[in-house]
Amino acid sequence: MFGLGFPEMAVIVVVAILIFGPKKIPELGSALGKTLRGFKDELKDGEHEADGENDQERR
């Protein structure tokens, strides 16, 4: 995943736990997931709108 091996991922997780604390990590993960899901939905909606505009131009 992104050229990161297990040792690099372990260091990132340890640093995240030290910075945010173990209780805050699930909240951050949830917020990140919601943000990425919203971003993905917006991209998908933008593609549908662009397809609709292309269809109207062809007519």
PDB file of N, CA, C and O in Angstrom:
ATOM      1  N   MET A   1       0.841  -1.175   0.000  1.00  0.00           N
ATOM      2  CA  MET A   1       0.000   0.000   0.000  1.00  0.00           C
ATOM      3  C   MET A   1       0.887   1.240   0.000  1.00  0.00           C
ATOM      4  O   MET A   1       1.562   1.510   0.993  1.00  0.00           O
ATOM      5  N   PHE A   2       0.898   1.985  -1.075  1.00  0.00           N
ATOM      6  CA  PHE A   2       1.667   3.210  -1.244  1.00  0.00           C
ATOM      7  C   PHE A   2       3.163   3.007  -1.017  1.00  0.00           C
ATOM      8  O   PHE A   2       3.872   3.949  -0.662  1.00  0.00           O
ATOM      9  N   GLY A   3       3.636   1.800  -1.218  1.00  0.00           N
ATOM     10  CA  GLY A   3       5.056   1.526  -1.053  1.00  0.00           C
ATOM     11  C   GLY A   3       5.505   1.488   0.401  1.00  0.00           C
ATOM     12  O   GLY A   3       6.704   1.530   0.676  1.00  0.00           O
ATOM     13  N   LEU A   4       4.565   1.409   1.329  1.00  0.00           N
ATOM     14  CA  LEU A   4       4.909   1.355   2.744  1.00  0.00           C
ATOM     15  C   LEU A   4       4.885  -0.090   3.208  1.00  0.00           C
ATOM     16  O   LEU A   4       3.941  -0.829   2.926  1.00  0.00           O
ATOM     17  N   GLY A   5       5.919  -0.482   3.915  1.00  0.00           N
ATOM     18  CA  GLY A   5       5.975  -1.822   4.472  1.00  0.00           C
ATOM     19  C   GLY A   5       5.448  -1.842   5.894  1.00  0.00           C
ATOM     20  O   GLY A   5       5.006  -0.823   6.426  1.00  0.00           O
ATOM     21  N   PHE A   6       5.505  -3.020   6.501  1.00  0.00           N
ATOM     22  CA  PHE A   6       5.017  -3.168   7.876  1.00  0.00           C
ATOM     23  C   PHE A   6       5.767  -2.284   8.862  1.00  0.00           C
ATOM     24  O   PHE A   6       5.125  -1.674   9.718  1.00  0.00           O
ATOM     25  N   PRO A   7       7.099  -2.181   8.787  1.00  0.00           N
ATOM     26  CA  PRO A   7       7.796  -1.331   9.772  1.00  0.00           C
ATOM     27  C   PRO A   7       7.374   0.142   9.696  1.00  0.00           C
ATOM     28  O   PRO A   7       7.221   0.802  10.724  1.00  0.00           O
ATOM     29  N   GLU A   8       7.188   0.651   8.477  1.00  0.00           N
ATOM     30  CA  GLU A   8       6.774   2.044   8.327  1.00  0.00           C
ATOM     31  C   GLU A   8       5.367   2.263   8.877  1.00  0.00           C
ATOM     32  O   GLU A   8       5.098   3.260   9.546  1.00  0.00           O
ATOM     33  N   MET A   9       4.470   1.310   8.582  1.00  0.00           N
ATOM     34  CA  MET A   9       3.098   1.423   9.078  1.00  0.00           C
ATOM     35  C   MET A   9       3.073   1.359  10.609  1.00  0.00           C
ATOM     36  O   MET A   9       2.312   2.086  11.247  1.00  0.00           O
ATOM     37  N   ALA A  10       3.896   0.499  11.194  1.00  0.00           N
ATOM     38  CA  ALA A  10       3.956   0.381  12.647  1.00  0.00           C
ATOM     39  C   ALA A  10       4.428   1.694  13.275  1.00  0.00           C
ATOM     40  O   ALA A  10       3.884   2.120  14.294  1.00  0.00           O
ATOM     41  N   VAL A  11       5.417   2.326  12.687  1.00  0.00           N
ATOM     42  CA  VAL A  11       5.914   3.602  13.207  1.00  0.00           C
ATOM     43  C   VAL A  11       4.821   4.668  13.124  1.00  0.00           C
ATOM     44  O   VAL A  11       4.642   5.445  14.061  1.00  0.00           O
ATOM     45  N   ILE A  12       4.096   4.709  12.017  1.00  0.00           N
ATOM     46  CA  ILE A  12       3.020   5.686  11.855  1.00  0.00           C
ATOM     47  C   ILE A  12       1.937   5.473  12.914  1.00  0.00           C
ATOM     48  O   ILE A  12       1.442   6.438  13.497  1.00  0.00           O
ATOM     49  N   VAL A  13       1.570   4.223  13.162  1.00  0.00           N
ATOM     50  CA  VAL A  13       0.541   3.921  14.159  1.00  0.00           C
ATOM     51  C   VAL A  13       1.017   4.324  15.550  1.00  0.00           C
ATOM     52  O   VAL A  13       0.255   4.922  16.310  1.00  0.00           O
ATOM     53  N   VAL A  14       2.247   4.010  15.891  1.00  0.00           N
ATOM     54  CA  VAL A  14       2.780   4.361  17.215  1.00  0.00           C
ATOM     55  C   VAL A  14       2.803   5.873  17.390  1.00  0.00           C
ATOM     56  O   VAL A  14       2.412   6.377  18.442  1.00  0.00           O
ATOM     57  N   VAL A  15       3.252   6.597  16.383  1.00  0.00           N
ATOM     58  CA  VAL A  15       3.298   8.064  16.472  1.00  0.00           C
ATOM     59  C   VAL A  15       1.881   8.624  16.615  1.00  0.00           C
ATOM     60  O   VAL A  15       1.656   9.539  17.407  1.00  0.00           O
ATOM     61  N   ALA A  16       0.932   8.088  15.860  1.00  0.00           N
ATOM     62  CA  ALA A  16      -0.451   8.559  15.957  1.00  0.00           C
ATOM     63  C   ALA A  16      -1.010   8.331  17.359  1.00  0.00           C
ATOM     64  O   ALA A  16      -1.695   9.198  17.902  1.00  0.00           O
ATOM     65  N   ILE A  17      -0.724   7.183  17.939  1.00  0.00           N
ATOM     66  CA  ILE A  17      -1.201   6.894  19.297  1.00  0.00           C
ATOM     67  C   ILE A  17      -0.550   7.838  20.302  1.00  0.00           C
ATOM     68  O   ILE A  17      -1.212   8.305  21.229  1.00  0.00           O
ATOM     69  N   LEU A  18       0.728   8.121  20.129  1.00  0.00           N
ATOM     70  CA  LEU A  18       1.405   9.043  21.044  1.00  0.00           C
ATOM     71  C   LEU A  18       0.860  10.465  20.935  1.00  0.00           C
ATOM     72  O   LEU A  18       0.740  11.169  21.938  1.00  0.00           O
ATOM     73  N   ILE A  19       0.532  10.881  19.713  1.00  0.00           N
ATOM     74  CA  ILE A  19       0.058  12.250  19.511  1.00  0.00           C
ATOM     75  C   ILE A  19      -1.396  12.402  19.956  1.00  0.00           C
ATOM     76  O   ILE A  19      -1.718  13.327  20.703  1.00  0.00           O
ATOM     77  N   PHE A  20      -2.273  11.511  19.508  1.00  0.00           N
ATOM     78  CA  PHE A  20      -3.706  11.677  19.732  1.00  0.00           C
ATOM     79  C   PHE A  20      -4.252  10.891  20.912  1.00  0.00           C
ATOM     80  O   PHE A  20      -5.305  11.238  21.448  1.00  0.00           O
ATOM     81  N   GLY A  21      -3.578   9.868  21.314  1.00  0.00           N
ATOM     82  CA  GLY A  21      -4.068   9.032  22.410  1.00  0.00           C
ATOM     83  C   GLY A  21      -4.978   7.934  21.886  1.00  0.00           C
ATOM     84  O   GLY A  21      -5.626   8.103  20.853  1.00  0.00           O
ATOM     85  N   PRO A  22      -5.029   6.824  22.582  1.00  0.00           N
ATOM     86  CA  PRO A  22      -5.783   5.669  22.087  1.00  0.00           C
ATOM     87  C   PRO A  22      -7.294   5.887  22.036  1.00  0.00           C
ATOM     88  O   PRO A  22      -7.974   5.225  21.251  1.00  0.00           O
ATOM     89  N   LYS A  23      -7.838   6.789  22.846  1.00  0.00           N
ATOM     90  CA  LYS A  23      -9.281   7.017  22.836  1.00  0.00           C
ATOM     91  C   LYS A  23      -9.721   7.880  21.658  1.00  0.00           C
ATOM     92  O   LYS A  23     -10.864   7.779  21.214  1.00  0.00           O
ATOM     93  N   LYS A  24      -8.843   8.712  21.156  1.00  0.00           N
ATOM     94  CA  LYS A  24      -9.191   9.647  20.079  1.00  0.00           C
ATOM     95  C   LYS A  24      -9.038   9.011  18.689  1.00  0.00           C
ATOM     96  O   LYS A  24      -9.653   9.485  17.734  1.00  0.00           O
ATOM     97  N   ILE A  25      -8.240   7.959  18.557  1.00  0.00           N
ATOM     98  CA  ILE A  25      -7.961   7.336  17.259  1.00  0.00           C
ATOM     99  C   ILE A  25      -9.239   6.851  16.557  1.00  0.00           C
ATOM    100  O   ILE A  25      -9.395   7.130  15.368  1.00  0.00           O
ATOM    101  N   PRO A  26     -10.161   6.139  17.226  1.00  0.00           N
ATOM    102  CA  PRO A  26     -11.380   5.708  16.521  1.00  0.00           C
ATOM    103  C   PRO A  26     -12.227   6.883  16.016  1.00  0.00           C
ATOM    104  O   PRO A  26     -12.823   6.805  14.942  1.00  0.00           O
ATOM    105  N   GLU A  27     -12.278   7.965  16.793  1.00  0.00           N
ATOM    106  CA  GLU A  27     -13.020   9.148  16.353  1.00  0.00           C
ATOM    107  C   GLU A  27     -12.389   9.747  15.100  1.00  0.00           C
ATOM    108  O   GLU A  27     -13.091  10.133  14.165  1.00  0.00           O
ATOM    109  N   LEU A  28     -11.073   9.821  15.088  1.00  0.00           N
ATOM    110  CA  LEU A  28     -10.378  10.361  13.920  1.00  0.00           C
ATOM    111  C   LEU A  28     -10.583   9.469  12.702  1.00  0.00           C
ATOM    112  O   LEU A  28     -10.778   9.967  11.594  1.00  0.00           O
ATOM    113  N   GLY A  29     -10.541   8.155  12.901  1.00  0.00           N
ATOM    114  CA  GLY A  29     -10.768   7.226  11.800  1.00  0.00           C
ATOM    115  C   GLY A  29     -12.163   7.357  11.227  1.00  0.00           C
ATOM    116  O   GLY A  29     -12.350   7.325  10.011  1.00  0.00           O
ATOM    117  N   SER A  30     -13.138   7.505  12.102  1.00  0.00           N
ATOM    118  CA  SER A  30     -14.521   7.673  11.663  1.00  0.00           C
ATOM    119  C   SER A  30     -14.683   8.968  10.877  1.00  0.00           C
ATOM    120  O   SER A  30     -15.320   8.979   9.824  1.00  0.00           O
ATOM    121  N   ALA A  31     -14.118  10.045  11.377  1.00  0.00           N
ATOM    122  CA  ALA A  31     -14.212  11.334  10.680  1.00  0.00           C
ATOM    123  C   ALA A  31     -13.511  11.276   9.328  1.00  0.00           C
ATOM    124  O   ALA A  31     -14.008  11.820   8.342  1.00  0.00           O
ATOM    125  N   LEU A  32     -12.374  10.626   9.284  1.00  0.00           N
ATOM    126  CA  LEU A  32     -11.652  10.491   8.020  1.00  0.00           C
ATOM    127  C   LEU A  32     -12.456   9.669   7.026  1.00  0.00           C
ATOM    128  O   LEU A  32     -12.521  10.011   5.846  1.00  0.00           O
ATOM    129  N   GLY A  33     -13.068   8.586   7.494  1.00  0.00           N
ATOM    130  CA  GLY A  33     -13.886   7.752   6.625  1.00  0.00           C
ATOM    131  C   GLY A  33     -15.072   8.508   6.055  1.00  0.00           C
ATOM    132  O   GLY A  33     -15.377   8.387   4.869  1.00  0.00           O
ATOM    133  N   LYS A  34     -15.743   9.289   6.899  1.00  0.00           N
ATOM    134  CA  LYS A  34     -16.881  10.084   6.434  1.00  0.00           C
ATOM    135  C   LYS A  34     -16.436  11.129   5.414  1.00  0.00           C
ATOM    136  O   LYS A  34     -17.121  11.372   4.421  1.00  0.00           O
ATOM    137  N   THR A  35     -15.288  11.740   5.668  1.00  0.00           N
ATOM    138  CA  THR A  35     -14.777  12.746   4.745  1.00  0.00           C
ATOM    139  C   THR A  35     -14.435  12.129   3.394  1.00  0.00           C
ATOM    140  O   THR A  35     -14.789  12.679   2.352  1.00  0.00           O
ATOM    141  N   LEU A  36     -13.754  10.995   3.408  1.00  0.00           N
ATOM    142  CA  LEU A  36     -13.395  10.333   2.157  1.00  0.00           C
ATOM    143  C   LEU A  36     -14.633   9.848   1.411  1.00  0.00           C
ATOM    144  O   LEU A  36     -14.688   9.938   0.185  1.00  0.00           O
ATOM    145  N   ARG A  37     -15.626   9.335   2.138  1.00  0.00           N
ATOM    146  CA  ARG A  37     -16.870   8.877   1.512  1.00  0.00           C
ATOM    147  C   ARG A  37     -17.589  10.048   0.851  1.00  0.00           C
ATOM    148  O   ARG A  37     -18.075   9.916  -0.272  1.00  0.00           O
ATOM    149  N   GLY A  38     -17.663  11.186   1.529  1.00  0.00           N
ATOM    150  CA  GLY A  38     -18.287  12.376   0.960  1.00  0.00           C
ATOM    151  C   GLY A  38     -17.546  12.865  -0.264  1.00  0.00           C
ATOM    152  O   GLY A  38     -18.167  13.254  -1.253  1.00  0.00           O
ATOM    153  N   PHE A  39     -16.219  12.849  -0.208  1.00  0.00           N
ATOM    154  CA  PHE A  39     -15.404  13.272  -1.349  1.00  0.00           C
ATOM    155  C   PHE A  39     -15.641  12.351  -2.543  1.00  0.00           C
ATOM    156  O   PHE A  39     -15.770  12.816  -3.676  1.00  0.00           O
ATOM    157  N   LYS A  40     -15.697  11.061  -2.291  1.00  0.00           N
ATOM    158  CA  LYS A  40     -15.927  10.080  -3.351  1.00  0.00           C
ATOM    159  C   LYS A  40     -17.317  10.273  -3.969  1.00  0.00           C
ATOM    160  O   LYS A  40     -17.472  10.199  -5.188  1.00  0.00           O
ATOM    161  N   ASP A  41     -18.324  10.520  -3.129  1.00  0.00           N
ATOM    162  CA  ASP A  41     -19.679  10.759  -3.635  1.00  0.00           C
ATOM    163  C   ASP A  41     -19.736  12.012  -4.501  1.00  0.00           C
ATOM    164  O   ASP A  41     -20.395  12.023  -5.541  1.00  0.00           O
ATOM    165  N   GLU A  42     -19.049  13.062  -4.074  1.00  0.00           N
ATOM    166  CA  GLU A  42     -19.030  14.292  -4.853  1.00  0.00           C
ATOM    167  C   GLU A  42     -18.359  14.081  -6.201  1.00  0.00           C
ATOM    168  O   GLU A  42     -18.814  14.615  -7.213  1.00  0.00           O
ATOM    169  N   LEU A  43     -17.281  13.306  -6.219  1.00  0.00           N
ATOM    170  CA  LEU A  43     -16.624  13.005  -7.492  1.00  0.00           C
ATOM    171  C   LEU A  43     -17.551  12.242  -8.417  1.00  0.00           C
ATOM    172  O   LEU A  43     -17.611  12.514  -9.616  1.00  0.00           O
ATOM    173  N   LYS A  44     -18.275  11.284  -7.853  1.00  0.00           N
ATOM    174  CA  LYS A  44     -19.203  10.487  -8.642  1.00  0.00           C
ATOM    175  C   LYS A  44     -20.330  11.365  -9.191  1.00  0.00           C
ATOM    176  O   LYS A  44     -20.716  11.227 -10.352  1.00  0.00           O
ATOM    177  N   ASP A  45     -20.858  12.270  -8.355  1.00  0.00           N
ATOM    178  CA  ASP A  45     -21.917  13.179  -8.805  1.00  0.00           C
ATOM    179  C   ASP A  45     -21.401  14.102  -9.903  1.00  0.00           C
ATOM    180  O   ASP A  45     -22.116  14.392 -10.862  1.00  0.00           O
ATOM    181  N   GLY A  46     -20.179  14.554  -9.765  1.00  0.00           N
ATOM    182  CA  GLY A  46     -19.582  15.411 -10.792  1.00  0.00           C
ATOM    183  C   GLY A  46     -19.435  14.695 -12.119  1.00  0.00           C
ATOM    184  O   GLY A  46     -19.619  15.302 -13.175  1.00  0.00           O
ATOM    185  N   GLU A  47     -19.104  13.413 -12.082  1.00  0.00           N
ATOM    186  CA  GLU A  47     -18.991  12.643 -13.323  1.00  0.00           C
ATOM    187  C   GLU A  47     -20.346  12.496 -13.990  1.00  0.00           C
ATOM    188  O   GLU A  47     -20.448  12.583 -15.214  1.00  0.00           O
ATOM    189  N   HIS A  48     -21.392  12.272 -13.197  1.00  0.00           N
ATOM    190  CA  HIS A  48     -22.740  12.133 -13.763  1.00  0.00           C
ATOM    191  C   HIS A  48     -23.203  13.449 -14.386  1.00  0.00           C
ATOM    192  O   HIS A  48     -23.828  13.450 -15.447  1.00  0.00           O
ATOM    193  N   GLU A  49     -22.898  14.566 -13.728  1.00  0.00           N
ATOM    194  CA  GLU A  49     -23.275  15.862 -14.282  1.00  0.00           C
ATOM    195  C   GLU A  49     -22.530  16.133 -15.565  1.00  0.00           C
ATOM    196  O   GLU A  49     -23.106  16.658 -16.518  1.00  0.00           O
ATOM    197  N   ALA A  50     -21.251  15.783 -15.605  1.00  0.00           N
ATOM    198  CA  ALA A  50     -20.459  15.996 -16.816  1.00  0.00           C
ATOM    199  C   ALA A  50     -20.993  15.128 -17.957  1.00  0.00           C
ATOM    200  O   ALA A  50     -21.038  15.569 -19.105  1.00  0.00           O
ATOM    201  N   ASP A  51     -21.396  13.895 -17.641  1.00  0.00           N
ATOM    202  CA  ASP A  51     -21.967  13.019 -18.663  1.00  0.00           C
ATOM    203  C   ASP A  51     -23.268  13.604 -19.197  1.00  0.00           C
ATOM    204  O   ASP A  51     -23.528  13.532 -20.398  1.00  0.00           O
ATOM    205  N   GLY A  52     -24.084  14.178 -18.329  1.00  0.00           N
ATOM    206  CA  GLY A  52     -25.342  14.776 -18.740  1.00  0.00           C
ATOM    207  C   GLY A  52     -25.115  15.977 -19.630  1.00  0.00           C
ATOM    208  O   GLY A  52     -25.857  16.184 -20.591  1.00  0.00           O
ATOM    209  N   GLU A  53     -24.102  16.773 -19.329  1.00  0.00           N
ATOM    210  CA  GLU A  53     -23.785  17.935 -20.166  1.00  0.00           C
ATOM    211  C   GLU A  53     -23.299  17.487 -21.528  1.00  0.00           C
ATOM    212  O   GLU A  53     -23.640  18.109 -22.534  1.00  0.00           O
ATOM    213  N   ASN A  54     -22.509  16.419 -21.588  1.00  0.00           N
ATOM    214  CA  ASN A  54     -22.018  15.919 -22.869  1.00  0.00           C
ATOM    215  C   ASN A  54     -23.161  15.391 -23.711  1.00  0.00           C
ATOM    216  O   ASN A  54     -23.156  15.570 -24.929  1.00  0.00           O
ATOM    217  N   ASP A  55     -24.140  14.746 -23.099  1.00  0.00           N
ATOM    218  CA  ASP A  55     -25.292  14.228 -23.829  1.00  0.00           C
ATOM    219  C   ASP A  55     -26.111  15.368 -24.425  1.00  0.00           C
ATOM    220  O   ASP A  55     -26.604  15.259 -25.548  1.00  0.00           O
ATOM    221  N   GLN A  56     -26.258  16.463 -23.678  1.00  0.00           N
ATOM    222  CA  GLN A  56     -27.023  17.598 -24.171  1.00  0.00           C
ATOM    223  C   GLN A  56     -26.297  18.289 -25.313  1.00  0.00           C
ATOM    224  O   GLN A  56     -26.951  18.787 -26.229  1.00  0.00           O
ATOM    225  N   GLU A  57     -24.983  18.339 -25.294  1.00  0.00           N
ATOM    226  CA  GLU A  57     -24.216  18.961 -26.362  1.00  0.00           C
ATOM    227  C   GLU A  57     -24.323  18.187 -27.656  1.00  0.00           C
ATOM    228  O   GLU A  57     -24.292  18.781 -28.734  1.00  0.00           O
ATOM    229  N   ARG A  58     -24.448  16.884 -27.574  1.00  0.00           N
ATOM    230  CA  ARG A  58     -24.506  16.033 -28.764  1.00  0.00           C
ATOM    231  C   ARG A  58     -25.838  16.171 -29.493  1.00  0.00           C
ATOM    232  O   ARG A  58     -25.923  15.892 -30.689  1.00  0.00           O
ATOM    233  N   ARG A  59     -26.884  16.602 -28.775  1.00  0.00           N
ATOM    234  CA  ARG A  59     -28.219  16.695 -29.393  1.00  0.00           C
ATOM    235  C   ARG A  59     -28.387  17.914 -30.214  1.00  0.00           C
ATOM    236  O   ARG A  59     -29.452  18.127 -30.792  1.00  0.00           O
TER     237      ARG A  59
END
